[in-house]
């Protein structure tokens, strides 16, 4: 380390010239220069014939140029548990404790007619809907890029090593991916994740993707809601949940939330995602 000059003299750092940079990085180094001009980014490049070109760059393009490696916050607490971004955008994970939710469900399909005055009609399907309060288990809601996912867990507090279960709701694909129908939802960010969840849980449900969500009502999870309504259950029967597995696993074993999230994150690193 170079010693500082004696007291009373002004220290001047060594000047860095184009010759210095060229000597360290090669002759082509000074052909590409990025200027920071009060919040704007100006890119200067020099072609082989000596001509110089200038181009203003957006802050986003500069950020992407310097962020080739994915960012991962690690597991956080509570609510927004984890977030980060990769080559294809941001991803985020949120924990939703077990609670009683108001769901808009098909009236006739579940024998729910006349149980409540809160009724409306699905404009897309032309069927009557009824607002019903039902308990749901703890849920993991997350997304990556423009895809959102939902899984269930059997716990009151979040832990990434919990077994993930199929969310006991229709309109959710077997891998947990949400079918939004005609609803418009933005790209995933930690800031808008709560709003996306509110949009999903308050939107009308139908019988699409209602199978494979329950041991007792495997063909239609909506029948489970009818039972919960008629028996006045205050908590969801978590022993009826089906674990997230593949065909090579035992039926009573399942993937952990950590593994499911790692798979979600991996989608952000695939070309073309």
VOPAGU-2260 file (C-alpha; in pm, 1 decimal, decimal comma):
REM VOPAGU-2260
SITE   aa  ch    i         X         Y         Z
SITE  UNK   A    0       0,0       0,0       0,0
SITE  UNK   A    1     135,8     344,4     -91,9
SITE  UNK   A    2     202,3     568,1     206,1
SITE  UNK   A    3      20,6     900,8     235,0
SITE  UNK   A    4     231,5    1213,4     177,0
SITE  UNK   A    5     363,6    1407,5     474,3
SITE  UNK   A    6     133,6    1641,2     667,0
SITE  UNK   A    7      95,7    1981,1     505,1
SITE  UNK   A    8     107,9    1859,1     147,0
SITE  UNK   A    9    -203,4    1791,2     -60,0
SITE  UNK   A   10    -249,4    1433,6    -175,1
SITE  UNK   A   11    -342,0    1387,9    -539,9
SITE  UNK   A   12    -453,7    1045,8    -664,2
SITE  UNK   A   13    -278,6     923,7    -975,4
SITE  UNK   A   14    -449,8    1032,7   -1296,7
SITE  UNK   A   15    -616,9     757,8   -1500,5
SITE  UNK   A   16    -579,3     827,1   -1870,7
SITE  UNK   A   17    -694,7     642,4   -2182,0
SITE  UNK   A   18    -336,2     518,2   -2214,3
SITE  UNK   A   19    -355,2     369,9   -1863,4
SITE  UNK   A   20    -680,0     187,1   -1939,5
SITE  UNK   A   21    -545,6      68,1   -2275,4
SITE  UNK   A   22    -236,3     -69,9   -2109,5
SITE  UNK   A   23    -444,2    -263,1   -1853,3
SITE  UNK   A   24    -734,9    -385,2   -2064,6
SITE  UNK   A   25    -616,1    -376,7   -2423,4
SITE  UNK   A   26    -652,4    -144,0   -2716,5
SITE  UNK   A   27   -1027,1    -197,0   -2757,4
SITE  UNK   A   28   -1111,8     -89,2   -2401,1
SITE  UNK   A   29   -1130,7     283,7   -2480,0
SITE  UNK   A   30   -1363,9     222,9   -2772,9
SITE  UNK   A   31   -1655,8     170,6   -2536,2
SITE  UNK   A   32   -1731,6     431,6   -2269,1
SITE  UNK   A   33   -2041,8     480,8   -2051,0
SITE  UNK   A   34   -2104,9     834,9   -1922,1
SITE  UNK   A   35   -2333,0     912,4   -1625,7
SITE  UNK   A   36   -2493,9    1250,8   -1691,5
SITE  UNK   A   37   -2726,8    1354,7   -1405,2
SITE  UNK   A   38   -2934,7    1038,4   -1412,1
SITE  UNK   A   39   -2893,5     971,5   -1783,7
SITE  UNK   A   40   -2662,8     716,2   -1939,1
SITE  UNK   A   41   -2470,4     796,6   -2257,2
SITE  UNK   A   42   -2290,8     515,3   -2435,3
SITE  UNK   A   43   -1997,6     600,8   -2662,3
SITE  UNK   A   44   -1855,9     348,4   -2906,6
SITE  UNK   A   45   -1581,5     373,8   -3165,8
SITE  UNK   A   46   -1584,6     161,1   -3479,7
SITE  UNK   A   47   -1283,0      17,2   -3659,8
SITE  UNK   A   48   -1268,6     312,5   -3903,3
SITE  UNK   A   49   -1236,7     557,0   -3613,2
SITE  UNK   A   50   -1588,9     700,8   -3625,5
SITE  UNK   A   51   -1756,9     761,1   -3288,8
SITE  UNK   A   52   -2121,9     695,3   -3214,4
SITE  UNK   A   53   -2336,8     795,6   -2917,2
SITE  UNK   A   54   -2653,1     635,1   -2776,8
SITE  UNK   A   55   -2860,5     718,0   -2469,2
SITE  UNK   A   56   -2951,9     412,9   -2260,8
SITE  UNK   A   57   -3240,4     358,1   -2017,9
SITE  UNK   A   58   -3169,5     286,6   -1652,7
SITE  UNK   A   59   -3331,7     -55,5   -1694,0
SITE  UNK   A   60   -3104,4    -160,2   -1979,9
SITE  UNK   A   61   -2797,1     -51,3   -1781,8
SITE  UNK   A   62   -2918,8    -244,5   -1476,7
SITE  UNK   A   63   -2968,9    -558,6   -1684,2
SITE  UNK   A   64   -2624,0    -520,9   -1839,1
SITE  UNK   A   65   -2463,7    -521,2   -1494,5
SITE  UNK   A   66   -2685,4    -792,2   -1341,1
SITE  UNK   A   67   -2598,7   -1108,7   -1527,4
SITE  UNK   A   68   -2609,9   -1305,1   -1203,5
SITE  UNK   A   69   -2954,8   -1376,1   -1050,2
SITE  UNK   A   70   -3045,5   -1204,2    -722,1
SITE  UNK   A   71   -3204,1   -1395,9    -436,3
SITE  UNK   A   72   -3300,5   -1239,6    -101,9
SITE  UNK   A   73   -3303,2   -1576,1      79,1
SITE  UNK   A   74   -3592,6   -1669,5     308,2
SITE  UNK   A   75   -3749,7   -1371,0     486,1
SITE  UNK   A   76   -4023,0   -1329,1     749,0
SITE  UNK   A   77   -4320,3   -1283,4     744,2
SITE  UNK   A   78   -4575,5   -1226,7     460,4
SITE  UNK   A   79   -4335,9   -1168,1     168,6
SITE  UNK   A   80   -4105,2   -1458,5     246,4
SITE  UNK   A   81   -3857,6   -1440,3     -37,9
SITE  UNK   A   82   -3792,7   -1249,7    -359,8
SITE  UNK   A   83   -3534,9   -1195,2    -629,0
SITE  UNK   A   84   -3487,9   -1160,7   -1000,5
SITE  UNK   A   85   -3322,6   -1350,0   -1280,7
SITE  UNK   A   86   -3272,5   -1315,8   -1653,6
SITE  UNK   A   87   -3646,6   -1308,8   -1725,2
SITE  UNK   A   88   -3766,9   -1076,3   -1449,8
SITE  UNK   A   89   -3862,4   -1076,9   -1082,7
SITE  UNK   A   90   -4011,9   -1347,9    -862,5
SITE  UNK   A   91   -4161,7   -1332,6    -512,9
SITE  UNK   A   92   -4320,8   -1564,1    -254,3
SITE  UNK   A   93   -4589,9   -1476,9       3,7
SITE  UNK   A   94   -4728,6   -1672,7     302,0
SITE  UNK   A   95   -5102,0   -1655,9     376,6
SITE  UNK   A   96   -5202,0   -1795,3     719,4
SITE  UNK   A   97   -5506,7   -2023,2     756,5
SITE  UNK   A   98   -5824,5   -1817,5     764,4
SITE  UNK   A   99   -6189,9   -1797,7     665,5
SITE  UNK   A  100   -6229,2   -1646,3     318,9
SITE  UNK   A  101   -6529,7   -1524,6     124,2
SITE  UNK   A  102   -6541,2   -1711,7    -207,4
SITE  UNK   A  103   -6771,1   -1652,3    -502,5
SITE  UNK   A  104   -6883,5   -2003,5    -602,5
SITE  UNK   A  105   -7129,8   -2144,2    -857,8
SITE  UNK   A  106   -7469,4   -2157,9    -688,6
SITE  UNK   A  107   -7635,3   -2467,9    -836,3
SITE  UNK   A  108   -7318,4   -2674,9    -872,5
SITE  UNK   A  109   -7269,3   -2676,5    -497,3
SITE  UNK   A  110   -7626,8   -2672,8    -372,3
SITE  UNK   A  111   -7562,0   -2326,3    -232,2
SITE  UNK   A  112   -7880,5   -2161,7    -355,5
SITE  UNK   A  113   -8063,3   -1958,0     -92,9
SITE  UNK   A  114   -7780,9   -1981,0     164,0
SITE  UNK   A  115   -7703,4   -1609,2     140,6
SITE  UNK   A  116   -7853,0   -1300,1     -21,6
SITE  UNK   A  117   -7513,0   -1212,6    -173,2
SITE  UNK   A  118   -7553,0   -1335,0    -528,1
SITE  UNK   A  119   -7432,4   -1221,2    -869,0
SITE  UNK   A  120   -7383,4   -1366,2   -1215,6
SITE  UNK   A  121   -7064,8   -1461,6   -1398,9
SITE  UNK   A  122   -7075,5   -1257,1   -1717,1
SITE  UNK   A  123   -6848,0   -1502,4   -1900,7
SITE  UNK   A  124   -7020,7   -1827,9   -1800,8
SITE  UNK   A  125   -7373,6   -1700,5   -1751,8
SITE  UNK   A  126   -7415,2   -1885,8   -1419,3
SITE  UNK   A  127   -7526,5   -1760,4   -1081,2
SITE  UNK   A  128   -7262,4   -1714,2    -812,7
SITE  UNK   A  129   -7300,9   -1706,8    -436,9
SITE  UNK   A  130   -7066,5   -1550,6    -180,4
SITE  UNK   A  131   -6983,0   -1818,8      77,0
SITE  UNK   A  132   -6749,2   -1801,8     374,7
SITE  UNK   A  133   -6530,7   -2111,2     396,5
SITE  UNK   A  134   -6207,2   -2191,8     582,6
SITE  UNK   A  135   -5889,9   -2247,1     385,3
SITE  UNK   A  136   -5554,3   -2385,9     501,2
SITE  UNK   A  137   -5236,1   -2182,3     498,5
SITE  UNK   A  138   -5134,7   -2098,6     143,3
SITE  UNK   A  139   -4816,2   -2012,0     -41,0
SITE  UNK   A  140   -4881,3   -1757,5    -315,1
SITE  UNK   A  141   -4601,6   -1660,6    -548,3
SITE  UNK   A  142   -4501,0   -1591,5    -900,9
SITE  UNK   A  143   -4224,0   -1548,8   -1152,2
SITE  UNK   A  144   -4235,6   -1316,9   -1450,0
SITE  UNK   A  145   -4600,3   -1328,3   -1557,6
SITE  UNK   A  146   -4691,7   -1665,4   -1403,4
SITE  UNK   A  147   -4849,6   -1695,6   -1058,5
SITE  UNK   A  148   -4864,4   -2010,3    -841,9
SITE  UNK   A  149   -5058,1   -2128,8    -536,2
SITE  UNK   A  150   -4981,6   -2416,9    -297,3
SITE  UNK   A  151   -5116,8   -2519,8      42,9
SITE  UNK   A  152   -4928,7   -2612,1     361,2
SITE  UNK   A  153   -5035,7   -2771,5     689,1
SITE  UNK   A  154   -4902,7   -2512,2     933,4
SITE  UNK   A  155   -4983,6   -2183,3    1102,0
SITE  UNK   A  156   -4637,9   -2034,7    1050,5
SITE  UNK   A  157   -4413,1   -2035,7     745,7
SITE  UNK   A  158   -4121,3   -2273,1     703,4
SITE  UNK   A  159   -3959,2   -2347,8     364,0
SITE  UNK   A  160   -3922,0   -2714,9     460,7
SITE  UNK   A  161   -4298,7   -2765,9     489,4
SITE  UNK   A  162   -4454,7   -3015,9     251,2
SITE  UNK   A  163   -4642,6   -2846,5     -30,5
SITE  UNK   A  164   -4998,5   -2958,0    -108,7
SITE  UNK   A  165   -5236,0   -2891,1    -395,0
SITE  UNK   A  166   -5431,4   -2577,4    -311,7
SITE  UNK   A  167   -5792,3   -2689,3    -242,6
SITE  UNK   A  168   -5937,8   -2449,3    -496,3
SITE  UNK   A  169   -6053,1   -2472,4    -856,9
SITE  UNK   A  170   -5888,7   -2269,8   -1133,5
SITE  UNK   A  171   -5541,6   -2387,8   -1028,6
SITE  UNK   A  172   -5339,7   -2622,0   -1252,2
SITE  UNK   A  173   -5180,9   -2943,2   -1112,3
SITE  UNK   A  174   -4839,4   -2772,9   -1084,5
SITE  UNK   A  175   -4992,9   -2486,0    -884,4
SITE  UNK   A  176   -5007,0   -2239,0   -1172,4
SITE  UNK   A  177   -5311,3   -2010,1   -1154,9
SITE  UNK   A  178   -5564,9   -1981,6   -1435,6
SITE  UNK   A  179   -5671,9   -1616,0   -1438,3
SITE  UNK   A  180   -5943,2   -1646,1   -1701,6
SITE  UNK   A  181   -6030,1   -1299,7   -1832,5
SITE  UNK   A  182   -5866,4   -1121,1   -1538,2
SITE  UNK   A  183   -5567,8    -904,1   -1623,7
SITE  UNK   A  184   -5271,0    -931,7   -1387,9
SITE  UNK   A  185   -4934,9    -756,8   -1410,2
SITE  UNK   A  186   -4585,2    -899,6   -1389,3
SITE  UNK   A  187   -4465,0   -1025,6   -1053,2
SITE  UNK   A  188   -4300,6    -781,3    -811,4
SITE  UNK   A  189   -4280,7    -789,5    -429,7
SITE  UNK   A  190   -4488,6    -471,0    -429,0
SITE  UNK   A  191   -4785,6    -600,5    -629,6
SITE  UNK   A  192   -4797,8    -957,8    -496,7
SITE  UNK   A  193   -5059,2    -875,1    -231,0
SITE  UNK   A  194   -5283,1    -704,2    -488,1
SITE  UNK   A  195   -5255,4   -1005,7    -719,7
SITE  UNK   A  196   -5361,0   -1232,6    -431,6
SITE  UNK   A  197   -5663,0   -1012,3    -354,1
SITE  UNK   A  198   -5765,3   -1023,4    -719,7
SITE  UNK   A  199   -5743,3   -1403,5    -728,6
SITE  UNK   A  200   -5927,9   -1481,8    -405,5
SITE  UNK   A  201   -6206,0   -1227,5    -471,7
SITE  UNK   A  202   -6268,5   -1334,1    -833,3
SITE  UNK   A  203   -6551,2   -1577,8    -921,3
SITE  UNK   A  204   -6456,5   -1945,9    -918,9
SITE  UNK   A  205   -6600,8   -2214,8   -1146,6
SITE  UNK   A  206   -6559,0   -2590,2   -1190,5
SITE  UNK   A  207   -6253,7   -2558,5   -1417,1
SITE  UNK   A  208   -5957,4   -2757,9   -1276,8
SITE  UNK   A  209   -6165,7   -2867,5    -976,2
SITE  UNK   A  210   -6032,9   -3226,1    -973,6
SITE  UNK   A  211   -5728,7   -3368,7    -793,7
SITE  UNK   A  212   -5748,9   -3129,3    -496,4
SITE  UNK   A  213   -5902,1   -3353,1    -228,8
SITE  UNK   A  214   -5877,7   -3712,6    -105,9
SITE  UNK   A  215   -6249,0   -3726,6     -27,0
SITE  UNK   A  216   -6377,1   -3518,8    -319,1
SITE  UNK   A  217   -6114,4   -3594,0    -580,2
SITE  UNK   A  218   -6338,1   -3525,0    -879,4
SITE  UNK   A  219   -6467,1   -3186,2    -762,0
SITE  UNK   A  220   -6326,3   -2972,4    -481,6
SITE  UNK   A  221   -6643,8   -2761,9    -489,6
SITE  UNK   A  222   -6821,5   -3047,9    -310,0
SITE  UNK   A  223   -6581,6   -2996,5     -20,7
SITE  UNK   A  224   -6696,7   -2634,9      12,8
SITE  UNK   A  225   -7058,6   -2748,7      29,1
SITE  UNK   A  226   -6969,5   -2985,9     313,7
SITE  UNK   A  227   -6774,7   -2717,0     499,0
SITE  UNK   A  228   -7071,5   -2482,7     463,1
SITE  UNK   A  229   -7329,7   -2729,3     589,3
SITE  UNK   A  230   -7116,6   -2851,1     882,2
SITE  UNK   A  231   -7007,7   -2499,0     985,1
SITE  UNK   A  232   -6641,3   -2601,5     996,6
SITE  UNK   A  233   -6413,3   -2318,6    1120,6
SITE  UNK   A  234   -6090,2   -2482,4    1002,5
SITE  UNK   A  235   -6004,3   -2666,5     682,8
SITE  UNK   A  236   -5952,7   -3046,0     722,5
SITE  UNK   A  237   -5583,4   -3054,7     634,7
SITE  UNK   A  238   -5576,3   -3435,6     644,9
SITE  UNK   A  239   -5775,4   -3420,3     319,3
SITE  UNK   A  240   -5502,1   -3230,3     132,3
SITE  UNK   A  241   -5310,5   -3401,1    -149,0
SITE  UNK   A  242   -4930,1   -3354,2    -154,1
SITE  UNK   A  243   -4744,6   -3216,7    -454,1
SITE  UNK   A  244   -4563,3   -3523,2    -590,4
SITE  UNK   A  245   -4453,1   -3691,6    -909,6
SITE  UNK   A  246   -4540,9   -4043,6   -1018,7
SITE  UNK   A  247   -4220,4   -4188,8    -870,2
SITE  UNK   A  248   -4293,6   -4073,9    -515,8
SITE  UNK   A  249   -4505,8   -4240,5    -253,5
SITE  UNK   A  250   -4852,5   -4090,9    -228,6
SITE  UNK   A  251   -4797,7   -3980,4     130,5
SITE  UNK   A  252   -4473,4   -3799,5      46,8
SITE  UNK   A  253   -4449,9   -3461,2    -116,8
SITE  UNK   A  254   -4217,3   -3192,2    -239,4
SITE  UNK   A  255   -4122,1   -2923,2       9,0
SITE  UNK   A  256   -4204,2   -2558,9     -51,2
SITE  UNK   A  257   -3832,0   -2497,5     -83,2
SITE  UNK   A  258   -3812,4   -2741,5    -374,3
SITE  UNK   A  259   -4123,0   -2601,3    -542,4
SITE  UNK   A  260   -3985,9   -2248,0    -515,3
SITE  UNK   A  261   -3645,2   -2352,9    -646,8
SITE  UNK   A  262   -3821,1   -2498,6    -951,3
SITE  UNK   A  263   -4008,7   -2171,2    -994,5
SITE  UNK   A  264   -3684,9   -1972,0    -974,7
SITE  UNK   A  265   -3522,8   -2200,4   -1232,3
SITE  UNK   A  266   -3786,8   -2099,4   -1488,1
SITE  UNK   A  267   -3648,8   -1744,2   -1473,0
SITE  UNK   A  268   -3310,8   -1861,3   -1599,4
SITE  UNK   A  269   -3431,2   -2052,2   -1904,7
SITE  UNK   A  270   -3374,5   -1891,1   -2245,3
SITE  UNK   A  271   -3686,7   -1746,3   -2396,2
SITE  UNK   A  272   -3887,4   -1737,1   -2071,5
